[in-house]
Amino acid sequence: MRTYITKLYLNGVKNISKPIEMNFYKKTIGKKIDLNETNIKAIYGANGAGKSAIIQALLMYERLNNSSYLYNDRNVLKLKELVNKITNQIDIKVEFLVYDQDDFSIKGQYEHELVLERMGNEFIISKEYYAQIMSNGKRRVYFDIYNGKILELYDDSIKDMIQYQCEKRTVRSILFDNSTRLNDEAFRNKVLPLYPIYSLARNINIKTEETDQHNYYIYTHTIQKNDDQATGTKNIQRDSRYSYVLDKVYRKDFVKHIKNMERFLKIFKTDLLKIDLDEKVNKDELIMTPYFIYKTYKVHIEFESAGIKKLIELYDLFVNKENGDIVIIDELDANINDVYLIKLLEYFKSSSKGQLIFTTHNASPMQVLASSKYALDFITESGEITEWKKNGNATALNTYHNGMIKGLPFNVDSFDFIGVFEEDDE
């Protein structure tokens, strides 16, 4: 089974201080999902408008699947900086479909809402709500929790497992984080109605820009600097952030993966002969470091161009998308030639697999995506979302460049910079 985000409600992240709503699919849900030309969403906006805030919110939603997320000092510190200082709480609600990847038949439509609230120096989940959206628009509520109190629950027999942990953990993490419990068939059947939210979190793949991960800030401001669980470090030394650490049993699959990546990169680098792997062994683990082989020389992956390294990082995400996952990328266009970007989007637009959501400053994708419904969103400086809708003969690209998108006045002119770069000697 696969999942597809149809609607997102968001408030309280970074500069977003009032609710915004984004639509990804048509209002009328049929018996089968139609991914042709509906599986891509590009988000535009001025610097600081809130594009990255949307990605950060989805990243929080995905990370809350980890049972220790709100117990980790680094995560809490990051949340303190990301939460809007007016609202002091983060509200994320996702509506989504569950569908069969083979025949695209829709198995159900659901909504899941999480509210994180700052309480002094920590965060709690002040609200969690999960329901199935029926064909008549009514909700079949599976649970509704507010300030640690269970207002509604589909099965009272799991109440004791949830009620004393739900302020710091999501219901999905409480029930699905115990492998021993999940080995019991009776328990698996009991939590079967909750598999959609579990699957959604597992199907989301997110890439943020390095600057938006705030790793250095978090590292230098946290108390537990040597907490390996918090930093994700391993006891095996990598010689590059692009080196791969894996269990020996996955070596064959990884080598195959690198060969496929090689085919992908040769499209952009025609002089690339192959990718060799330098292997280091530590007990049951391997460090695999790629080297790029050319006719007369080889290059350590660390010293490849920024553009090629970006494509390497994106390749795994593109594979996940083509396997039916939801892929979310902040600043997709960074370090990628816009000709390559256009060709990639043309391919993904024609694909009927997975879902791609990304932010960008590059206007070129508008030429590819403007003909698709729900494919172009613009976030204004006031935090409002404007969907692109075709109007007469106007194109999205010209409308955008001419400052005609509602709420996006292009009020910067060249003469505004006069004197800005002249520093006074006094």
C-alpha positions as CSV (number, residue, x, y, z in Angstrom):
1,M,0.0,0.0,0.0
2,R,1.1,3.6,-0.8
3,T,0.1,7.0,0.5
4,Y,-0.5,10.3,-1.2
5,I,-0.9,13.7,0.5
6,T,-4.1,15.5,-0.7
7,K,-4.2,18.5,1.6
8,L,-1.9,20.2,4.2
9,Y,-2.9,22.6,7.0
10,L,-0.1,24.3,8.8
11,N,0.5,27.0,11.4
12,G,3.1,28.1,13.8
13,V,6.4,27.3,12.1
14,K,9.0,30.0,11.8
15,N,7.3,33.1,10.3
16,I,4.0,31.4,9.6
17,S,1.7,32.9,12.3
18,K,-1.7,32.1,10.8
19,P,-3.1,29.0,9.2
20,I,-2.3,28.1,5.6
21,E,-3.8,25.4,3.5
22,M,-2.3,23.7,0.5
23,N,-4.2,21.4,-1.9
24,F,-2.5,18.6,-3.8
25,Y,-5.4,16.8,-5.4
26,K,-8.9,17.4,-6.7
27,K,-11.8,17.6,-4.2
28,T,-13.8,14.7,-5.6
29,I,-12.1,11.4,-4.7
30,G,-13.0,8.6,-7.0
31,K,-12.4,4.9,-6.7
32,K,-8.9,5.1,-8.2
33,I,-6.1,7.7,-7.7
34,D,-5.0,9.5,-10.8
35,L,-1.3,10.4,-10.6
36,N,-0.9,11.5,-14.2
37,E,0.1,15.1,-14.0
38,T,-1.0,15.4,-10.3
39,N,2.1,14.0,-8.6
40,I,4.2,17.1,-8.5
41,K,3.9,20.3,-6.5
42,A,6.3,23.3,-6.8
43,I,6.2,25.9,-4.1
44,Y,7.4,29.5,-4.9
45,G,7.8,32.6,-2.8
46,A,10.1,35.4,-1.9
47,N,13.1,34.9,0.4
48,G,11.8,34.5,3.9
49,A,8.2,34.0,2.9
50,G,7.9,30.5,4.5
51,K,8.8,28.0,1.8
52,S,11.3,26.2,4.0
53,A,8.9,26.4,6.9
54,I,6.5,24.2,5.1
55,I,9.3,21.6,4.5
56,Q,10.4,21.9,8.1
57,A,6.8,21.2,9.3
58,L,6.6,18.1,7.2
59,L,10.0,17.0,8.5
60,M,8.7,17.4,12.1
61,Y,5.7,15.3,11.2
62,E,7.8,12.6,9.9
63,R,10.4,12.7,12.7
64,L,7.7,12.5,15.4
65,N,7.3,8.8,14.3
66,N,10.5,8.4,16.4
67,S,9.5,7.7,20.0
68,S,12.4,9.6,21.5
69,Y,12.0,12.8,19.4
70,L,10.6,15.1,22.1
71,Y,12.9,13.6,24.8
72,N,16.0,14.6,22.8
73,D,17.6,18.0,23.9
74,R,18.8,18.8,20.4
75,N,15.4,18.3,18.9
76,V,13.8,20.4,21.6
77,L,16.3,23.2,21.1
78,K,15.6,23.2,17.4
79,L,11.9,23.3,18.0
80,K,12.4,26.4,20.3
81,E,14.0,28.2,17.4
82,L,11.5,26.9,14.7
83,V,8.3,27.6,16.6
84,N,6.6,30.9,15.8
85,K,7.1,33.3,18.7
86,I,3.5,34.6,18.4
87,T,1.7,31.3,18.4
88,N,4.2,29.3,20.6
89,Q,2.7,26.1,19.1
90,I,3.0,24.2,15.9
91,D,-0.2,22.8,14.2
92,I,0.2,20.3,11.4
93,K,-2.8,18.5,9.8
94,V,-2.3,16.2,6.8
95,E,-5.1,14.7,4.7
96,F,-4.0,11.7,2.7
97,L,-5.1,8.7,0.6
98,V,-4.1,5.1,0.9
99,Y,-4.0,3.3,-2.4
100,D,-2.9,0.0,-4.0
101,Q,0.2,0.6,-6.0
102,D,-0.7,-2.2,-8.5
103,D,-4.1,-1.1,-9.6
104,F,-4.3,2.4,-8.0
105,S,-7.5,1.6,-6.2
106,I,-8.1,3.9,-3.2
107,K,-8.5,2.0,0.1
108,G,-9.3,5.0,2.2
109,Q,-9.0,8.8,2.9
110,Y,-7.7,10.0,6.2
111,E,-6.7,13.0,8.2
112,H,-4.1,13.2,11.0
113,E,-3.5,16.3,13.1
114,L,-0.7,17.0,15.6
115,V,-0.3,20.1,17.7
116,L,3.1,20.7,19.5
117,E,2.9,23.3,22.3
118,R,5.8,24.9,24.1
119,M,5.6,24.6,27.8
120,G,8.6,26.4,29.3
121,N,11.7,24.6,28.2
122,E,10.0,21.6,26.7
123,F,7.4,20.7,24.1
124,I,4.3,18.5,24.5
125,I,1.8,17.1,22.0
126,S,-1.2,19.0,23.2
127,K,-3.5,17.5,20.6
128,E,-3.5,14.5,18.3
129,Y,-6.5,13.5,16.2
130,Y,-6.9,10.8,13.6
131,A,-10.0,9.9,11.5
132,Q,-11.1,8.4,8.3
133,I,-12.9,10.7,5.9
134,M,-16.0,8.9,4.5
135,S,-17.4,9.4,1.0
136,N,-20.2,11.6,2.5
137,G,-17.6,13.9,4.1
138,K,-18.3,12.6,7.7
139,R,-15.5,11.4,9.9
140,R,-15.0,8.1,11.5
141,V,-12.8,9.1,14.5
142,Y,-10.2,6.6,15.7
143,F,-8.8,8.7,18.4
144,D,-9.0,12.3,19.7
145,I,-6.5,13.3,22.4
146,Y,-6.3,16.8,24.0
147,N,-3.8,17.8,26.7
148,G,-3.2,14.2,27.6
149,K,-6.8,13.3,28.0
150,I,-8.3,10.7,25.6
151,L,-11.6,12.1,24.4
152,E,-12.3,9.3,22.0
153,L,-10.6,6.0,21.2
154,Y,-11.8,3.3,18.8
155,D,-10.6,0.4,21.1
156,D,-10.6,0.9,24.9
157,S,-8.2,-2.1,25.3
158,I,-5.3,0.0,24.1
159,K,-6.1,2.9,26.3
160,D,-3.7,2.0,29.1
161,M,-0.8,1.8,26.5
162,I,-1.5,5.3,25.3
163,Q,-2.8,7.6,28.0
164,Y,0.4,8.0,30.1
165,Q,2.7,8.6,27.2
166,C,0.7,10.7,24.7
167,E,2.0,14.1,25.8
168,K,5.5,13.2,24.6
169,R,4.9,10.5,22.0
170,T,2.5,10.1,19.1
171,V,0.1,7.3,19.2
172,R,1.7,5.7,16.1
173,S,5.1,5.7,17.9
174,I,3.7,4.3,21.1
175,L,1.9,1.4,19.4
176,F,4.3,0.6,16.5
177,D,7.7,1.0,18.2
178,N,7.5,-2.3,20.1
179,S,8.6,-5.1,17.7
180,T,7.8,-7.8,20.3
181,R,4.3,-6.5,20.6
182,L,3.9,-6.3,16.8
183,N,5.0,-10.0,16.4
184,D,1.7,-10.9,18.1
185,E,-1.0,-11.4,15.4
186,A,-3.9,-10.4,17.7
187,F,-2.2,-7.1,18.5
188,R,-1.5,-6.4,14.9
189,N,-5.1,-6.9,14.1
190,K,-6.1,-4.6,16.9
191,V,-4.0,-1.7,15.6
192,L,-4.9,-2.4,12.0
193,P,-7.0,0.9,11.7
194,L,-3.8,2.9,12.6
195,Y,-1.6,1.5,9.8
196,P,-2.5,4.4,7.4
197,I,-0.7,7.0,9.7
198,Y,2.1,4.5,10.3
199,S,2.5,4.0,6.5
200,L,2.3,7.7,5.8
201,A,5.2,8.6,8.0
202,R,7.3,5.7,6.6
203,N,6.6,6.7,3.0
204,I,7.8,10.3,3.5
205,N,11.3,11.1,2.3
206,I,12.6,14.6,3.0
207,K,15.7,16.5,2.0
208,T,16.4,19.9,3.5
209,E,19.2,22.3,2.6
210,E,22.3,22.0,4.9
211,T,21.8,25.5,6.2
212,D,18.2,24.7,7.3
213,Q,19.3,21.7,9.3
214,H,21.0,24.0,11.8
215,N,23.4,21.3,12.9
216,Y,26.2,23.5,14.0
217,Y,23.9,25.8,16.0
218,I,22.3,22.8,17.7
219,Y,25.7,21.2,18.4
220,T,27.2,24.3,20.1
221,H,24.1,25.1,22.1
222,T,23.1,21.7,23.5
223,I,24.2,20.3,26.8
224,Q,24.6,16.7,25.8
225,K,27.3,17.1,23.1
226,N,28.5,13.6,23.3
227,D,25.1,11.9,23.0
228,D,25.6,9.5,20.1
229,Q,21.9,8.8,19.8
230,A,21.2,12.5,19.4
231,T,23.8,13.1,16.7
232,G,23.4,9.9,14.8
233,T,27.2,9.2,14.9
234,K,28.6,5.7,14.5
235,N,31.7,4.0,15.9
236,I,33.2,3.6,12.5
237,Q,35.2,6.4,10.9
238,R,34.0,7.9,7.6
239,D,36.4,9.8,5.4
240,S,33.6,11.8,3.8
241,R,30.1,12.9,4.5
242,Y,29.4,11.2,1.2
243,S,30.7,7.8,2.4
244,Y,28.1,5.1,3.0
245,V,28.0,3.0,6.2
246,L,26.2,-0.3,5.8
247,D,25.9,-3.8,7.1
248,K,28.0,-6.4,5.2
249,V,24.8,-8.3,4.3
250,Y,23.7,-5.4,2.1
251,R,26.9,-5.2,0.1
252,K,25.5,-6.8,-3.0
253,D,22.4,-4.6,-3.1
254,F,24.5,-1.5,-2.5
255,V,26.9,-2.3,-5.4
256,K,23.9,-2.7,-7.7
257,H,22.5,0.6,-6.4
258,I,25.8,2.4,-7.2
259,K,25.8,0.9,-10.7
260,N,22.3,2.3,-11.3
261,M,23.4,5.6,-9.9
262,E,26.4,5.5,-12.3
263,R,23.9,5.1,-15.2
264,F,22.0,8.2,-14.0
265,L,25.1,10.4,-13.6
266,K,26.5,9.4,-17.0
267,I,23.5,11.3,-18.5
268,F,25.0,14.5,-17.1
269,K,28.7,13.6,-17.2
270,T,29.4,11.8,-20.5
271,D,33.1,11.6,-19.8
272,L,32.5,9.5,-16.6
273,L,33.7,5.9,-17.2
274,K,32.5,4.3,-14.0
275,I,32.2,4.6,-10.2
276,D,34.6,2.6,-8.1
277,L,34.1,1.8,-4.4
278,D,36.8,2.0,-1.8
279,E,35.9,-0.5,1.0
280,K,36.8,-0.4,4.7
281,V,35.7,-3.1,7.1
282,N,34.9,-2.8,10.8
283,K,33.4,-6.0,12.3
284,D,30.0,-6.4,10.5
285,E,30.0,-2.9,8.9
286,L,31.4,-1.5,5.7
287,I,32.4,2.0,4.8
288,M,31.9,2.4,1.0
289,T,33.4,5.6,-0.5
290,P,32.8,6.2,-4.2
291,Y,35.6,7.4,-6.6
292,F,34.7,8.8,-10.0
293,I,36.8,7.2,-12.7
294,Y,37.6,9.2,-15.8
295,K,39.9,8.4,-18.8
296,T,43.2,9.6,-17.2
297,Y,42.3,10.3,-13.5
298,K,40.0,9.5,-10.7
299,V,38.3,11.9,-8.2
300,H,37.2,11.3,-4.6
301,I,33.5,12.0,-4.3
302,E,34.3,14.8,-1.8
303,F,36.0,16.8,-4.6
304,E,33.4,16.4,-7.3
305,S,31.4,19.5,-8.2
306,A,28.6,20.8,-6.0
307,G,26.2,20.0,-8.8
308,I,27.2,16.4,-9.1
309,K,27.1,15.9,-5.4
310,K,23.6,17.4,-5.3
311,L,22.5,14.9,-8.0
312,I,24.0,12.1,-6.0
313,E,22.0,13.2,-3.0
314,L,18.8,13.5,-5.1
315,Y,19.2,10.1,-6.8
316,D,18.1,8.1,-3.8
317,L,15.1,10.4,-3.4
318,F,14.2,10.0,-7.1
319,V,14.4,6.2,-6.7
320,N,12.1,6.4,-3.7
321,K,9.6,8.5,-5.7
322,E,9.6,6.0,-8.6
323,N,8.9,3.3,-6.0
324,G,5.8,5.1,-5.0
325,D,7.0,7.1,-2.0
326,I,6.3,10.8,-1.1
327,V,9.5,12.8,-1.8
328,I,9.8,16.3,-0.4
329,I,12.8,18.5,-1.3
330,D,13.7,22.0,-0.2
331,E,15.4,24.1,-3.0
332,L,15.4,21.4,-5.6
333,D,17.1,23.7,-8.1
334,A,20.1,24.5,-5.9
335,N,23.3,23.6,-7.8
336,I,21.4,22.0,-10.7
337,N,21.5,23.4,-14.3
338,D,17.9,24.5,-15.2
339,V,18.1,22.5,-18.4
340,Y,18.7,19.3,-16.5
341,L,16.0,20.3,-13.9
342,I,13.4,20.8,-16.7
343,K,14.2,17.4,-18.2
344,L,13.9,15.7,-14.9
345,L,10.5,17.3,-14.2
346,E,9.2,16.5,-17.6
347,Y,10.0,12.8,-16.9
348,F,8.5,12.9,-13.4
349,K,5.4,14.7,-14.7
350,S,4.7,11.9,-17.1
351,S,5.3,9.3,-14.4
352,S,2.3,7.7,-12.6
353,K,4.3,6.8,-9.5
354,G,4.8,8.5,-6.2
355,Q,4.6,12.2,-5.2
356,L,7.1,15.0,-5.5
357,I,6.8,18.2,-3.5
358,F,9.6,20.8,-3.7
359,T,10.5,24.4,-3.2
360,T,12.4,26.4,-5.7
361,H,13.4,29.9,-6.8
362,N,13.9,28.8,-10.4
363,A,11.0,30.0,-12.6
364,S,11.8,27.5,-15.4
365,P,9.7,24.6,-14.0
366,M,6.6,26.8,-14.4
367,Q,6.8,26.1,-18.1
368,V,6.5,22.4,-17.5
369,L,4.0,22.4,-14.6
370,A,1.6,25.2,-15.4
371,S,-0.7,22.9,-17.4
372,S,-1.2,20.6,-14.4
373,K,-3.7,21.3,-11.7
374,Y,-2.5,21.9,-8.1
375,A,1.2,21.9,-9.4
376,L,2.1,25.5,-8.6
377,D,1.7,27.3,-5.3
378,F,2.9,30.7,-4.3
379,I,3.4,31.7,-0.7
380,T,3.2,35.4,0.0
381,E,5.2,37.5,2.5
382,S,2.0,37.6,4.6
383,G,2.0,33.8,4.7
384,E,-1.0,33.2,2.3
385,I,-1.1,30.5,-0.3
386,T,-2.1,31.4,-3.9
387,E,-2.7,28.5,-6.3
388,W,-1.9,29.1,-10.0
389,K,-5.0,28.8,-12.1
390,K,-4.9,29.4,-15.8
391,N,-6.6,32.6,-16.8
392,G,-7.0,33.3,-20.5
393,N,-3.8,33.3,-22.5
394,A,-1.6,34.4,-19.6
395,T,1.2,32.0,-18.8
396,A,2.4,31.3,-15.2
397,L,5.9,32.4,-16.1
398,N,5.0,35.8,-17.5
399,T,2.4,36.4,-14.8
400,Y,5.1,35.6,-12.1
401,H,7.8,37.7,-13.7
402,N,5.4,40.7,-14.2
403,G,4.5,40.7,-10.6
404,M,0.9,39.8,-11.2
405,I,0.6,36.8,-8.8
406,K,-1.8,37.9,-6.0
407,G,0.2,38.9,-2.9
408,L,3.6,38.8,-4.6
409,P,4.4,42.4,-5.6
410,F,7.8,42.6,-7.3
411,N,8.6,45.9,-5.7
412,V,12.3,45.8,-6.0
413,D,14.1,47.8,-8.7
414,S,17.7,48.3,-9.6
415,F,17.9,51.8,-8.2
416,D,17.0,50.5,-4.8
417,F,20.6,49.3,-4.5
418,I,22.1,52.7,-5.0
419,G,24.4,53.5,-2.1
420,V,23.7,50.2,-0.3
421,F,27.1,48.8,-1.0
422,E,29.0,52.0,-0.3
423,E,30.4,51.8,3.2
424,D,30.9,55.0,5.1
425,D,34.5,55.6,6.3
426,E,33.3,57.5,9.4
